[in-house]
Amino acid sequence: MEWENQTILVEFFLKGLSGYPRLELLFYVLVLIMYVAILLGNGTLILISILDSHLHTPMYFFLGNLSFLDICFTTVSIPPMLVSFLSEKKTISFSGCAVQMFLGLAMGTTECVLLGMMAFDRYVAICNPLRYSVIMSKGSYVPMAAGSWIIGVVNSTVQTGCVVQLPFCRNNVINHFTCEILAVMKLACADISRNEFIMLVATTLFIMTPLLLIIISYTLIIISILRIRSSEGRSKVFSTCSAHLTVVIIFYGTILFMYMKPKSKETLNSDDMDATDKLVSVFYGVMTPMINPLIYSLRNRDVKEAVKHLVRGKNFNK
């Protein structure tokens, strides 16, 4: 009987907003607009960080990586989501689902580590300004960014590899917009405690450790800022890291809300995903990459000046 209940799955059904055609059309328009904004905003940040010699610093190098990461992350998930909104066939192949899991997890892990690196960069810039050029030299910040990508790929390879080896039963309905790794794991007709342990270790190492680094860095930054006597000086120093801090709060706040929010007994005992969880998932996957360029542009004079030069076609080196 156990063997008969198992089958070799060739595809999954992505439930998403199935059964709500009008809501799907509304989401299609909204997500499409936001995706275009993501490409334009993050693409502009990448372009100015390359063209403007004034932005050839560690902070903008990390920012360029973050923008490229957001473009990759959304390109993995949003186009298939848009297709599913308009298509009656809301299925994805097993191999396609594995690729989507791998890329999504790799990008998410890389972003967590990269945000930690950016917090360390802000700590050195504010608390050790005289040694900043030595500590954050090109020989330091380039390997730091590369290391973030490598960690993301390694973590995703291990976790995705463990999931695709699981046996799956006849239930192939993923109650999500995309192939989210936890939602896919729940469909396995086998003990997933090993996978959950690996996920717990990975979460501790690659999500909580960067968060701890961010907390320590900003604690030291705040202490350093409070030592400045003039309010104008405090405001000027804080403005150099306020954009990054805002992005961190939105990014980690959304993650913590999604995975640490108390579940009702009905949700825990069923495979249904709360409507709030789905909306938060869209916010995390679409809204965050869209507002990141806005936050850095509105709160950073150098970025605003570079964008003006780009629009007016002026020479960046002047």
Residue pairs with C-beta under 8 A, 6 or more apart in sequence:
5 169
5 170
5 189
6 167
6 168
6 169
6 189
7 168
7 169
7 170
9 94
9 168
9 172
10 93
10 94
11 91
11 92
11 93
11 94
11 97
11 172
12 91
12 92
12 94
12 97
12 172
12 173
12 174
12 179
12 184
12 187
13 90
13 91
13 172
13 173
13 174
14 84
14 90
14 91
14 92
14 174
14 176
14 177
14 178
14 179
15 90
15 173
15 174
15 175
15 176
16 24
16 81
16 84
16 85
16 90
16 176
16 177
16 278
17 23
17 24
17 27
17 85
17 177
17 278
18 90
24 85
24 86
25 85
27 85
27 282
28 82
28 85
28 86
31 78
31 81
31 82
31 85
31 282
31 286
32 82
34 286
34 287
34 290
35 74
35 78
35 79
35 82
35 286
37 290
38 70
38 71
38 74
38 78
38 286
38 289
38 290
39 71
41 67
41 290
41 292
41 293
41 294
41 297
42 67
42 68
42 70
42 71
42 289
42 292
42 293
43 67
43 71
44 293
44 307
44 310
45 63
45 64
45 67
45 293
45 296
45 297
45 303
46 64
46 67
46 68
46 71
47 310
48 55
48 303
48 306
48 307
48 309
48 310
48 316
49 55
49 56
49 60
49 61
49 63
49 64
49 67
50 64
51 306
51 310
51 316
52 306
52 309
52 316
53 316
53 317
54 302
54 306
54 316
55 302
55 303
55 306
58 121
58 136
58 140
58 141
59 118
59 121
59 122
59 125
60 302
61 141
61 142
61 145
62 114
62 117
62 118
62 121
62 141
62 145
63 118
63 296
65 114
65 145
65 148
65 149
66 111
66 114
66 115
66 118
66 292
67 292
67 293
69 107
69 110
69 111
69 114
70 111
70 288
70 289
70 292
71 289
72 103
72 107
73 103
73 104
73 107
73 108
73 111
73 285
73 289
74 285
74 286
74 289
76 100
76 103
76 104
76 107
77 100
77 104
77 177
77 178
77 285
78 285
78 286
80 92
80 100
80 178
81 177
81 178
84 90
84 177
92 100
92 179
94 164
96 179
97 174
97 179
97 184
98 160
98 163
98 164
98 179
100 178
100 179
101 156
101 160
101 163
101 179
101 180
101 181
101 184
102 156
102 157
102 160
103 156
104 178
104 179
104 180
104 181
105 152
105 155
105 156
105 159
105 160
105 181
106 152
106 153
106 155
106 156
106 157
107 152
108 152
109 151
109 152
109 155
109 156
109 202
109 206
109 207
110 148
110 149
110 151
110 152
110 153
111 152
111 251
112 206
112 207
112 210
112 211
113 147
113 148
113 151
113 152
113 206
113 210
114 145
114 148
115 210
115 214
115 244
115 247
115 248
115 251
116 209
116 210
116 211
116 213
116 214
117 141
117 144
117 145
117 148
118 244
119 210
119 213
119 214
119 217
119 218
119 244
119 248
120 213
120 217
121 136
121 141
122 217
122 218
122 221
122 240
122 241
122 244
123 217
123 218
123 220
123 221
124 131
124 132
124 135
124 136
125 132
125 136
125 240
125 241
126 221
126 224
126 225
126 237
126 240
126 241
127 220
127 221
127 224
128 135
151 206
152 206
155 202
155 205
155 206
158 198
158 202
159 181
159 195
159 198
159 199
159 202
160 181
162 194
162 195
162 198
163 181
163 184
163 185
163 188
163 195
166 185
166 188
166 190
166 192
166 195
167 188
167 189
167 190
168 187
168 188
168 189
169 187
169 188
169 189
171 187
172 187
173 187
173 271
174 180
174 183
174 184
174 187
175 183
175 271
175 272
175 273
176 183
176 273
176 278
176 281
177 278
177 281
177 282
177 285
178 285
180 281
181 199
182 199
183 273
185 192
185 195
185 196
186 192
186 271
207 255
211 252
214 248
214 252
218 241
218 245
221 241
224 237
225 234
225 237
225 238
226 234
228 234
228 237
239 299
242 299
243 295
243 296
243 299
243 300
246 295
246 299
247 292
247 295
247 296
250 288
250 291
251 288
254 280
254 283
254 284
254 288
255 284
257 280
258 277
258 280
258 281
258 284
261 277
263 274
264 274
266 272
267 273
267 274
296 303
297 303
297 304
297 307
298 304
306 316
308 314
309 315
309 316
310 316
